[in-house]
Amino acid sequence: MKTFNMIDESFVCEKCGKKVKKLGYTARDHCPYCLYSKHVDINPGDRNNSCKGMLKPIGIEKFKDSFKIIYLCEKCHKTHKNIMAKDDDMNKIIELSKRA
C-alpha cells in the first residue's frame, strides 16, 4: 500500500515558467496551466525519486467522479498518473482526452 505524505506547496513550473499556487485541498502535484509534472516521488509526497525528469501529459482516463492525467517521464520513460485538480486548464484536459 502506498503511503501519502501531504505536501501542498507553491512552485514555479519548470516547463512553462508560471508561478503555481498551493492547491489548498490536497497536495499540488502538477502545473494547472501546462499540466506538466516532475518525477520526484516514489510514494506520493516522499520526494525520494532520483529521476527528477519532467512528466509529460500524454492522456487522460476516467477516475471516480473526476479524471487522472497520464504522464510519460521524458527522462526514464516510466508512466505515472495524477488526479486532475479543480483549477486545471480545461482546454488542456479536453485536448488530452482527444488523444485517447
Biopython code that builds the backbone (N, CA, C, O; Angstrom):
import numpy as np
from Bio.PDB.StructureBuilder import StructureBuilder

atoms = [
    (1, "MET", "N", (0.832, -1.182, 0.000)),
    (1, "MET", "CA", (0.000, 0.000, 0.000)),
    (1, "MET", "C", (0.881, 1.251, 0.000)),
    (1, "MET", "O", (1.857, 1.338, 0.745)),
    (2, "LYS", "N", (0.521, 2.214, -0.845)),
    (2, "LYS", "CA", (1.280, 3.460, -0.932)),
    (2, "LYS", "C", (1.011, 4.335, 0.281)),
    (2, "LYS", "O", (-0.116, 4.425, 0.768)),
    (3, "THR", "N", (2.065, 4.975, 0.756)),
    (3, "THR", "CA", (1.903, 5.966, 1.811)),
    (3, "THR", "C", (1.749, 7.330, 1.159)),
    (3, "THR", "O", (2.217, 7.546, 0.041)),
    (4, "PHE", "N", (1.097, 8.244, 1.852)),
    (4, "PHE", "CA", (0.846, 9.570, 1.298)),
    (4, "PHE", "C", (1.357, 10.618, 2.269)),
    (4, "PHE", "O", (0.883, 10.714, 3.401)),
    (5, "ASN", "N", (2.323, 11.401, 1.822)),
    (5, "ASN", "CA", (2.870, 12.499, 2.603)),
    (5, "ASN", "C", (2.336, 13.792, 1.981)),
    (5, "ASN", "O", (2.708, 14.153, 0.865)),
    (6, "MET", "N", (1.480, 14.469, 2.702)),
    (6, "MET", "CA", (0.791, 15.656, 2.186)),
    (6, "MET", "C", (1.737, 16.845, 2.073)),
    (6, "MET", "O", (2.113, 17.451, 3.077)),
    (7, "ILE", "N", (2.120, 17.174, 0.830)),
    (7, "ILE", "CA", (2.948, 18.353, 0.576)),
    (7, "ILE", "C", (2.205, 19.203, -0.445)),
    (7, "ILE", "O", (2.138, 18.857, -1.624)),
    (8, "ASP", "N", (1.656, 20.303, 0.012)),
    (8, "ASP", "CA", (0.945, 21.248, -0.856)),
    (8, "ASP", "C", (1.728, 22.544, -0.812)),
    (8, "ASP", "O", (1.623, 23.321, 0.137)),
    (9, "GLU", "N", (2.515, 22.765, -1.853)),
    (9, "GLU", "CA", (3.367, 23.943, -1.858)),
    (9, "GLU", "C", (3.316, 24.637, -3.216)),
    (9, "GLU", "O", (3.016, 24.014, -4.235)),
    (10, "SER", "N", (3.608, 25.914, -3.214)),
    (10, "SER", "CA", (3.681, 26.659, -4.467)),
    (10, "SER", "C", (5.040, 26.370, -5.114)),
    (10, "SER", "O", (5.994, 25.976, -4.443)),
    (11, "PHE", "N", (5.102, 26.577, -6.432)),
    (11, "PHE", "CA", (6.350, 26.362, -7.156)),
    (11, "PHE", "C", (6.290, 27.105, -8.487)),
    (11, "PHE", "O", (5.226, 27.562, -8.906)),
    (12, "VAL", "N", (7.425, 27.221, -9.137)),
    (12, "VAL", "CA", (7.484, 27.751, -10.495)),
    (12, "VAL", "C", (7.635, 26.552, -11.421)),
    (12, "VAL", "O", (8.556, 25.750, -11.265)),
    (13, "CYS", "N", (6.722, 26.433, -12.389)),
    (13, "CYS", "CA", (6.731, 25.300, -13.308)),
    (13, "CYS", "C", (8.008, 25.319, -14.148)),
    (13, "CYS", "O", (8.346, 26.334, -14.756)),
    (14, "GLU", "N", (8.703, 24.201, -14.173)),
    (14, "GLU", "CA", (9.936, 24.109, -14.954)),
    (14, "GLU", "C", (9.668, 24.004, -16.448)),
    (14, "GLU", "O", (10.591, 24.176, -17.244)),
    (15, "LYS", "N", (8.434, 23.728, -16.852)),
    (15, "LYS", "CA", (8.095, 23.636, -18.281)),
    (15, "LYS", "C", (7.644, 24.987, -18.836)),
    (15, "LYS", "O", (8.216, 25.480, -19.808)),
    (16, "CYS", "N", (6.621, 25.586, -18.222)),
    (16, "CYS", "CA", (6.054, 26.828, -18.780)),
    (16, "CYS", "C", (6.511, 28.090, -18.042)),
    (16, "CYS", "O", (6.293, 29.197, -18.535)),
    (17, "GLY", "N", (7.139, 27.945, -16.874)),
    (17, "GLY", "CA", (7.671, 29.089, -16.139)),
    (17, "GLY", "C", (6.670, 29.870, -15.307)),
    (17, "GLY", "O", (7.021, 30.886, -14.708)),
    (18, "LYS", "N", (5.412, 29.403, -15.262)),
    (18, "LYS", "CA", (4.396, 30.127, -14.496)),
    (18, "LYS", "C", (4.476, 29.790, -13.013)),
    (18, "LYS", "O", (4.841, 28.678, -12.631)),
    (19, "LYS", "N", (4.126, 30.775, -12.185)),
    (19, "LYS", "CA", (4.056, 30.570, -10.734)),
    (19, "LYS", "C", (2.770, 29.816, -10.424)),
    (19, "LYS", "O", (1.683, 30.232, -10.824)),
    (20, "VAL", "N", (2.902, 28.710, -9.712)),
    (20, "VAL", "CA", (1.777, 27.846, -9.366)),
    (20, "VAL", "C", (1.528, 27.953, -7.868)),
    (20, "VAL", "O", (2.433, 27.731, -7.063)),
    (21, "LYS", "N", (0.295, 28.293, -7.499)),
    (21, "LYS", "CA", (-0.073, 28.440, -6.089)),
    (21, "LYS", "C", (-0.414, 27.093, -5.467)),
    (21, "LYS", "O", (-0.687, 26.117, -6.166)),
    (22, "LYS", "N", (-0.393, 27.060, -4.132)),
    (22, "LYS", "CA", (-0.841, 25.880, -3.410)),
    (22, "LYS", "C", (-2.252, 25.535, -3.856)),
    (22, "LYS", "O", (-3.015, 26.416, -4.251)),
    (23, "LEU", "N", (-2.602, 24.246, -3.793)),
    (23, "LEU", "CA", (-3.929, 23.815, -4.209)),
    (23, "LEU", "C", (-4.970, 24.091, -3.130)),
    (23, "LEU", "O", (-6.082, 24.527, -3.427)),
    (24, "GLY", "N", (-4.605, 23.836, -1.879)),
    (24, "GLY", "CA", (-5.492, 24.189, -0.773)),
    (24, "GLY", "C", (-6.381, 23.086, -0.239)),
    (24, "GLY", "O", (-6.862, 23.181, 0.890)),
    (25, "TYR", "N", (-6.615, 22.029, -1.028)),
    (25, "TYR", "CA", (-7.478, 20.956, -0.526)),
    (25, "TYR", "C", (-6.794, 19.586, -0.577)),
    (25, "TYR", "O", (-7.273, 18.639, 0.046)),
    (26, "THR", "N", (-5.707, 19.473, -1.293)),
    (26, "THR", "CA", (-4.863, 18.279, -1.308)),
    (26, "THR", "C", (-3.501, 18.700, -1.847)),
    (26, "THR", "O", (-3.277, 19.885, -2.094)),
    (27, "ALA", "N", (-2.608, 17.766, -2.030)),
    (27, "ALA", "CA", (-1.254, 18.095, -2.475)),
    (27, "ALA", "C", (-1.225, 18.514, -3.940)),
    (27, "ALA", "O", (-1.804, 17.844, -4.795)),
    (28, "ARG", "N", (-0.560, 19.609, -4.222)),
    (28, "ARG", "CA", (-0.365, 20.077, -5.598)),
    (28, "ARG", "C", (0.716, 19.187, -6.217)),
    (28, "ARG", "O", (1.819, 19.099, -5.677)),
    (29, "ASP", "N", (0.419, 18.524, -7.340)),
    (29, "ASP", "CA", (1.419, 17.636, -7.942)),
    (29, "ASP", "C", (1.679, 17.886, -9.424)),
    (29, "ASP", "O", (2.419, 17.133, -10.057)),
    (30, "HIS", "N", (1.079, 18.938, -9.983)),
    (30, "HIS", "CA", (1.353, 19.289, -11.371)),
    (30, "HIS", "C", (0.930, 20.735, -11.633)),
    (30, "HIS", "O", (0.210, 21.345, -10.843)),
    (31, "CYS", "N", (1.395, 21.256, -12.752)),
    (31, "CYS", "CA", (1.073, 22.628, -13.141)),
    (31, "CYS", "C", (-0.337, 22.682, -13.724)),
    (31, "CYS", "O", (-0.647, 21.901, -14.623)),
    (32, "PRO", "N", (-1.203, 23.579, -13.241)),
    (32, "PRO", "CA", (-2.562, 23.661, -13.770)),
    (32, "PRO", "C", (-2.631, 24.346, -15.143)),
    (32, "PRO", "O", (-3.670, 24.299, -15.802)),
    (33, "TYR", "N", (-1.540, 24.979, -15.574)),
    (33, "TYR", "CA", (-1.515, 25.706, -16.837)),
    (33, "TYR", "C", (-1.106, 24.804, -18.011)),
    (33, "TYR", "O", (-1.805, 24.745, -19.022)),
    (34, "CYS", "N", (0.024, 24.108, -17.873)),
    (34, "CYS", "CA", (0.513, 23.248, -18.958)),
    (34, "CYS", "C", (0.321, 21.765, -18.647)),
    (34, "CYS", "O", (0.515, 20.917, -19.518)),
    (35, "LEU", "N", (-0.062, 21.450, -17.400)),
    (35, "LEU", "CA", (-0.323, 20.101, -16.885)),
    (35, "LEU", "C", (0.925, 19.246, -16.679)),
    (35, "LEU", "O", (0.815, 18.084, -16.287)),
    (36, "TYR", "N", (2.108, 19.800, -16.936)),
    (36, "TYR", "CA", (3.338, 19.034, -16.691)),
    (36, "TYR", "C", (3.548, 18.814, -15.196)),
    (36, "TYR", "O", (3.072, 19.587, -14.363)),
    (37, "SER", "N", (4.262, 17.754, -14.880)),
    (37, "SER", "CA", (4.617, 17.431, -13.505)),
    (37, "SER", "C", (6.104, 17.101, -13.490)),
    (37, "SER", "O", (6.775, 17.191, -14.519)),
    (38, "LYS", "N", (6.612, 16.724, -12.336)),
    (38, "LYS", "CA", (8.018, 16.358, -12.218)),
    (38, "LYS", "C", (8.109, 15.032, -11.485)),
    (38, "LYS", "O", (7.407, 14.815, -10.498)),
    (39, "HIS", "N", (8.969, 14.148, -11.961)),
    (39, "HIS", "CA", (9.111, 12.796, -11.427)),
    (39, "HIS", "C", (9.961, 12.822, -10.155)),
    (39, "HIS", "O", (11.140, 12.470, -10.176)),
    (40, "VAL", "N", (9.344, 13.242, -9.050)),
    (40, "VAL", "CA", (10.074, 13.429, -7.800)),
    (40, "VAL", "C", (9.727, 12.411, -6.711)),
    (40, "VAL", "O", (10.496, 12.226, -5.767)),
    (41, "ASP", "N", (8.568, 11.749, -6.838)),
    (41, "ASP", "CA", (8.107, 10.854, -5.772)),
    (41, "ASP", "C", (8.155, 9.381, -6.174)),
    (41, "ASP", "O", (7.957, 9.025, -7.335)),
    (42, "ILE", "N", (8.422, 8.540, -5.179)),
    (42, "ILE", "CA", (8.210, 7.100, -5.324)),
    (42, "ILE", "C", (6.814, 6.803, -4.787)),
    (42, "ILE", "O", (5.996, 6.191, -5.474)),
    (43, "ASN", "N", (6.549, 7.234, -3.568)),
    (43, "ASN", "CA", (5.211, 7.234, -2.988)),
    (43, "ASN", "C", (4.787, 8.701, -2.872)),
    (43, "ASN", "O", (5.635, 9.566, -2.658)),
    (44, "PRO", "N", (3.490, 8.995, -3.011)),
    (44, "PRO", "CA", (3.037, 10.384, -3.031)),
    (44, "PRO", "C", (3.609, 11.254, -1.907)),
    (44, "PRO", "O", (3.405, 10.979, -0.725)),
    (45, "GLY", "N", (4.330, 12.310, -2.303)),
    (45, "GLY", "CA", (4.863, 13.281, -1.359)),
    (45, "GLY", "C", (6.183, 12.944, -0.708)),
    (45, "GLY", "O", (6.666, 13.717, 0.120)),
    (46, "ASP", "N", (6.795, 11.798, -1.056)),
    (46, "ASP", "CA", (8.030, 11.431, -0.353)),
    (46, "ASP", "C", (9.284, 12.104, -0.920)),
    (46, "ASP", "O", (10.308, 12.155, -0.239)),
    (47, "ARG", "N", (9.227, 12.612, -2.131)),
    (47, "ARG", "CA", (10.346, 13.294, -2.801)),
    (47, "ARG", "C", (11.605, 12.421, -2.852)),
    (47, "ARG", "O", (12.718, 12.946, -2.830)),
    (48, "ASN", "N", (11.439, 11.085, -2.920)),
    (48, "ASN", "CA", (12.567, 10.149, -2.898)),
    (48, "ASN", "C", (12.977, 9.612, -4.260)),
    (48, "ASN", "O", (13.881, 8.779, -4.327)),
    (49, "ASN", "N", (12.356, 10.051, -5.345)),
    (49, "ASN", "CA", (12.723, 9.543, -6.655)),
    (49, "ASN", "C", (13.927, 10.328, -7.172)),
    (49, "ASN", "O", (13.893, 11.558, -7.228)),
    (50, "SER", "N", (14.971, 9.631, -7.543)),
    (50, "SER", "CA", (16.188, 10.288, -8.017)),
    (50, "SER", "C", (16.093, 10.719, -9.479)),
    (50, "SER", "O", (16.968, 11.445, -9.952)),
    (51, "CYS", "N", (15.068, 10.298, -10.203)),
    (51, "CYS", "CA", (14.921, 10.604, -11.628)),
    (51, "CYS", "C", (14.858, 12.112, -11.877)),
    (51, "CYS", "O", (15.691, 12.653, -12.604)),
    (52, "LYS", "N", (13.886, 12.786, -11.285)),
    (52, "LYS", "CA", (13.670, 14.234, -11.415)),
    (52, "LYS", "C", (13.375, 14.684, -12.851)),
    (52, "LYS", "O", (13.508, 15.866, -13.166)),
    (53, "GLY", "N", (12.972, 13.739, -13.730)),
    (53, "GLY", "CA", (12.622, 14.092, -15.103)),
    (53, "GLY", "C", (11.281, 14.801, -15.173)),
    (53, "GLY", "O", (10.503, 14.758, -14.220)),
    (54, "MET", "N", (11.007, 15.451, -16.292)),
    (54, "MET", "CA", (9.721, 16.097, -16.494)),
    (54, "MET", "C", (8.705, 15.056, -16.947)),
    (54, "MET", "O", (8.980, 14.223, -17.811)),
    (55, "LEU", "N", (7.523, 15.126, -16.341)),
    (55, "LEU", "CA", (6.427, 14.221, -16.673)),
    (55, "LEU", "C", (5.514, 14.919, -17.680)),
    (55, "LEU", "O", (4.824, 15.883, -17.349)),
    (56, "LYS", "N", (5.522, 14.419, -18.906)),
    (56, "LYS", "CA", (4.739, 15.000, -19.992)),
    (56, "LYS", "C", (3.328, 14.409, -19.983)),
    (56, "LYS", "O", (3.180, 13.187, -19.977)),
    (57, "PRO", "N", (2.279, 15.259, -19.983)),
    (57, "PRO", "CA", (0.918, 14.727, -20.042)),
    (57, "PRO", "C", (0.660, 14.126, -21.428)),
    (57, "PRO", "O", (0.828, 14.798, -22.446)),
    (58, "ILE", "N", (0.247, 12.850, -21.454)),
    (58, "ILE", "CA", (0.045, 12.173, -22.745)),
    (58, "ILE", "C", (-1.377, 11.648, -22.927)),
    (58, "ILE", "O", (-1.744, 11.230, -24.025)),
    (59, "GLY", "N", (-2.179, 11.664, -21.866)),
    (59, "GLY", "CA", (-3.539, 11.157, -21.985)),
    (59, "GLY", "C", (-4.321, 11.406, -20.720)),
    (59, "GLY", "O", (-3.842, 12.037, -19.778)),
    (60, "ILE", "N", (-5.535, 10.896, -20.720)),
    (60, "ILE", "CA", (-6.430, 11.091, -19.585)),
    (60, "ILE", "C", (-7.314, 9.862, -19.460)),
    (60, "ILE", "O", (-7.640, 9.222, -20.460)),
    (61, "GLU", "N", (-7.703, 9.529, -18.230)),
    (61, "GLU", "CA", (-8.625, 8.422, -18.015)),
    (61, "GLU", "C", (-9.623, 8.792, -16.932)),
    (61, "GLU", "O", (-9.313, 9.559, -16.020)),
    (62, "LYS", "N", (-10.816, 8.243, -17.041)),
    (62, "LYS", "CA", (-11.869, 8.481, -16.047)),
    (62, "LYS", "C", (-11.443, 7.862, -14.727)),
    (62, "LYS", "O", (-10.909, 6.753, -14.700)),
    (63, "PHE", "N", (-11.680, 8.580, -13.623)),
    (63, "PHE", "CA", (-11.366, 8.087, -12.282)),
    (63, "PHE", "C", (-12.429, 8.602, -11.327)),
    (63, "PHE", "O", (-12.484, 9.798, -11.040)),
    (64, "LYS", "N", (-13.273, 7.702, -10.835)),
    (64, "LYS", "CA", (-14.390, 8.058, -9.952)),
    (64, "LYS", "C", (-15.206, 9.175, -10.589)),
    (64, "LYS", "O", (-15.701, 9.007, -11.703)),
    (65, "ASP", "N", (-15.360, 10.304, -9.915)),
    (65, "ASP", "CA", (-16.127, 11.421, -10.497)),
    (65, "ASP", "C", (-15.215, 12.494, -11.096)),
    (65, "ASP", "O", (-15.628, 13.641, -11.268)),
    (66, "SER", "N", (-13.986, 12.119, -11.409)),
    (66, "SER", "CA", (-13.001, 13.039, -11.955)),
    (66, "SER", "C", (-12.205, 12.326, -13.057)),
    (66, "SER", "O", (-12.704, 11.407, -13.707)),
    (67, "PHE", "N", (-10.976, 12.765, -13.247)),
    (67, "PHE", "CA", (-10.088, 12.166, -14.232)),
    (67, "PHE", "C", (-8.676, 12.085, -13.669)),
    (67, "PHE", "O", (-8.310, 12.830, -12.761)),
    (68, "LYS", "N", (-7.891, 11.165, -14.225)),
    (68, "LYS", "CA", (-6.460, 11.097, -13.941)),
    (68, "LYS", "C", (-5.725, 11.469, -15.213)),
    (68, "LYS", "O", (-6.094, 11.051, -16.311)),
    (69, "ILE", "N", (-4.678, 12.263, -15.046)),
    (69, "ILE", "CA", (-3.809, 12.625, -16.155)),
    (69, "ILE", "C", (-2.729, 11.553, -16.241)),
    (69, "ILE", "O", (-2.106, 11.207, -15.237)),
    (70, "ILE", "N", (-2.512, 11.032, -17.437)),
    (70, "ILE", "CA", (-1.493, 10.009, -17.660)),
    (70, "ILE", "C", (-0.233, 10.716, -18.157)),
    (70, "ILE", "O", (-0.285, 11.534, -19.075)),
    (71, "TYR", "N", (0.887, 10.390, -17.540)),
    (71, "TYR", "CA", (2.158, 11.030, -17.846)),
    (71, "TYR", "C", (3.180, 10.021, -18.352)),
    (71, "TYR", "O", (3.130, 8.835, -18.028)),
    (72, "LEU", "N", (4.105, 10.529, -19.151)),
    (72, "LEU", "CA", (5.279, 9.770, -19.559)),
    (72, "LEU", "C", (6.499, 10.587, -19.162)),
    (72, "LEU", "O", (6.630, 11.747, -19.553)),
    (73, "CYS", "N", (7.383, 9.984, -18.392)),
    (73, "CYS", "CA", (8.595, 10.683, -17.969)),
    (73, "CYS", "C", (9.533, 10.830, -19.163)),
    (73, "CYS", "O", (9.871, 9.850, -19.827)),
    (74, "GLU", "N", (9.943, 12.057, -19.424)),
    (74, "GLU", "CA", (10.823, 12.345, -20.554)),
    (74, "GLU", "C", (12.254, 11.860, -20.310)),
    (74, "GLU", "O", (13.059, 11.824, -21.241)),
    (75, "LYS", "N", (12.575, 11.489, -19.077)),
    (75, "LYS", "CA", (13.927, 11.037, -18.754)),
    (75, "LYS", "C", (14.016, 9.506, -18.667)),
    (75, "LYS", "O", (14.829, 8.891, -19.357)),
    (76, "CYS", "N", (13.176, 8.893, -17.815)),
    (76, "CYS", "CA", (13.273, 7.437, -17.597)),
    (76, "CYS", "C", (12.206, 6.641, -18.353)),
    (76, "CYS", "O", (12.250, 5.411, -18.373)),
    (77, "HIS", "N", (11.253, 7.332, -18.971)),
    (77, "HIS", "CA", (10.209, 6.749, -19.815)),
    (77, "HIS", "C", (9.177, 5.899, -19.072)),
    (77, "HIS", "O", (8.474, 5.101, -19.691)),
    (78, "LYS", "N", (9.082, 6.062, -17.760)),
    (78, "LYS", "CA", (8.037, 5.379, -16.996)),
    (78, "LYS", "C", (6.746, 6.186, -17.105)),
    (78, "LYS", "O", (6.771, 7.402, -17.291)),
    (79, "THR", "N", (5.615, 5.484, -16.985)),
    (79, "THR", "CA", (4.336, 6.181, -16.961)),
    (79, "THR", "C", (3.917, 6.405, -15.512)),
    (79, "THR", "O", (4.322, 5.672, -14.610)),
    (80, "HIS", "N", (3.106, 7.421, -15.312)),
    (80, "HIS", "CA", (2.674, 7.846, -13.985)),
    (80, "HIS", "C", (1.302, 8.496, -14.149)),
    (80, "HIS", "O", (0.977, 8.982, -15.232)),
    (81, "LYS", "N", (0.497, 8.510, -13.090)),
    (81, "LYS", "CA", (-0.827, 9.138, -13.147)),
    (81, "LYS", "C", (-1.021, 10.060, -11.950)),
    (81, "LYS", "O", (-0.609, 9.747, -10.833)),
    (82, "ASN", "N", (-1.656, 11.206, -12.205)),
    (82, "ASN", "CA", (-2.032, 12.159, -11.157)),
    (82, "ASN", "C", (-3.502, 12.511, -11.338)),
    (82, "ASN", "O", (-3.987, 12.609, -12.465)),
    (83, "ILE", "N", (-4.202, 12.700, -10.239)),
    (83, "ILE", "CA", (-5.600, 13.113, -10.318)),
    (83, "ILE", "C", (-5.681, 14.573, -10.759)),
    (83, "ILE", "O", (-4.908, 15.416, -10.304)),
    (84, "MET", "N", (-6.616, 14.853, -11.639)),
    (84, "MET", "CA", (-6.857, 16.207, -12.118)),
    (84, "MET", "C", (-7.198, 17.127, -10.940)),
    (84, "MET", "O", (-7.882, 16.710, -10.006)),
    (85, "ALA", "N", (-6.728, 18.358, -10.984)),
    (85, "ALA", "CA", (-7.048, 19.352, -9.962)),
    (85, "ALA", "C", (-8.202, 20.224, -10.441)),
    (85, "ALA", "O", (-8.427, 20.362, -11.643)),
    (86, "LYS", "N", (-8.928, 20.809, -9.501)),
    (86, "LYS", "CA", (-10.089, 21.640, -9.833)),
    (86, "LYS", "C", (-9.729, 22.854, -10.677)),
    (86, "LYS", "O", (-10.562, 23.343, -11.439)),
    (87, "ASP", "N", (-8.502, 23.345, -10.554)),
    (87, "ASP", "CA", (-8.110, 24.543, -11.293)),
    (87, "ASP", "C", (-7.303, 24.254, -12.562)),
    (87, "ASP", "O", (-6.730, 25.173, -13.148)),
    (88, "ASP", "N", (-7.252, 22.994, -12.991)),
    (88, "ASP", "CA", (-6.535, 22.660, -14.223)),
    (88, "ASP", "C", (-7.192, 23.322, -15.431)),
    (88, "ASP", "O", (-8.410, 23.500, -15.467)),
    (89, "ASP", "N", (-6.389, 23.677, -16.402)),
    (89, "ASP", "CA", (-6.865, 24.280, -17.646)),
    (89, "ASP", "C", (-7.725, 23.255, -18.394)),
    (89, "ASP", "O", (-7.205, 22.270, -18.917)),
    (90, "MET", "N", (-9.046, 23.489, -18.443)),
    (90, "MET", "CA", (-9.963, 22.529, -19.069)),
    (90, "MET", "C", (-9.705, 22.372, -20.559)),
    (90, "MET", "O", (-9.970, 21.303, -21.109)),
    (91, "ASN", "N", (-9.204, 23.387, -21.225)),
    (91, "ASN", "CA", (-8.862, 23.240, -22.640)),
    (91, "ASN", "C", (-7.742, 22.219, -22.819)),
    (91, "ASN", "O", (-7.752, 21.446, -23.777)),
    (92, "LYS", "N", (-6.775, 22.217, -21.900)),
    (92, "LYS", "CA", (-5.683, 21.226, -21.950)),
    (92, "LYS", "C", (-6.224, 19.828, -21.647)),
    (92, "LYS", "O", (-5.799, 18.857, -22.273)),
    (93, "ILE", "N", (-7.153, 19.713, -20.696)),
    (93, "ILE", "CA", (-7.759, 18.425, -20.360)),
    (93, "ILE", "C", (-8.521, 17.883, -21.574)),
    (93, "ILE", "O", (-8.400, 16.703, -21.906)),
    (94, "ILE", "N", (-9.293, 18.728, -22.226)),
    (94, "ILE", "CA", (-10.056, 18.321, -23.408)),
    (94, "ILE", "C", (-9.101, 17.886, -24.523)),
    (94, "ILE", "O", (-9.345, 16.891, -25.205)),
    (95, "GLU", "N", (-8.030, 18.629, -24.699)),
    (95, "GLU", "CA", (-7.008, 18.292, -25.694)),
    (95, "GLU", "C", (-6.447, 16.890, -25.432)),
    (95, "GLU", "O", (-6.281, 16.098, -26.360)),
    (96, "LEU", "N", (-6.158, 16.593, -24.162)),
    (96, "LEU", "CA", (-5.654, 15.267, -23.796)),
    (96, "LEU", "C", (-6.678, 14.169, -24.056)),
    (96, "LEU", "O", (-6.324, 13.069, -24.478)),
    (97, "SER", "N", (-7.951, 14.473, -23.802)),
    (97, "SER", "CA", (-8.986, 13.464, -23.979)),
    (97, "SER", "C", (-9.148, 13.075, -25.450)),
    (97, "SER", "O", (-9.605, 11.971, -25.748)),
    (98, "LYS", "N", (-8.786, 13.947, -26.349)),
    (98, "LYS", "CA", (-8.882, 13.659, -27.789)),
    (98, "LYS", "C", (-7.768, 12.747, -28.271)),
    (98, "LYS", "O", (-7.856, 12.186, -29.363)),
    (99, "ARG", "N", (-6.724, 12.592, -27.473)),
    (99, "ARG", "CA", (-5.593, 11.733, -27.850)),
    (99, "ARG", "C", (-5.886, 10.266, -27.606)),
    (99, "ARG", "O", (-5.244, 9.394, -28.191)),
    (100, "ALA", "N", (-6.854, 9.990, -26.744)),
    (100, "ALA", "CA", (-7.135, 8.589, -26.356)),
    (100, "ALA", "C", (-7.805, 7.805, -27.470)),
    (100, "ALA", "O", (-8.103, 6.623, -27.300)),
]
sb = StructureBuilder()
sb.init_structure("model")
sb.init_model(0)
sb.init_chain("A")
sb.init_seg("    ")
for serial, (resi, resn, name, xyz) in enumerate(atoms, 1):
    if name == "N":
        sb.init_residue(resn, " ", resi, " ")
    sb.init_atom(name, np.array(xyz, "f"), 0.0, 1.0, " ", f" {name:<3s}", serial, name[0])
structure = sb.get_structure()
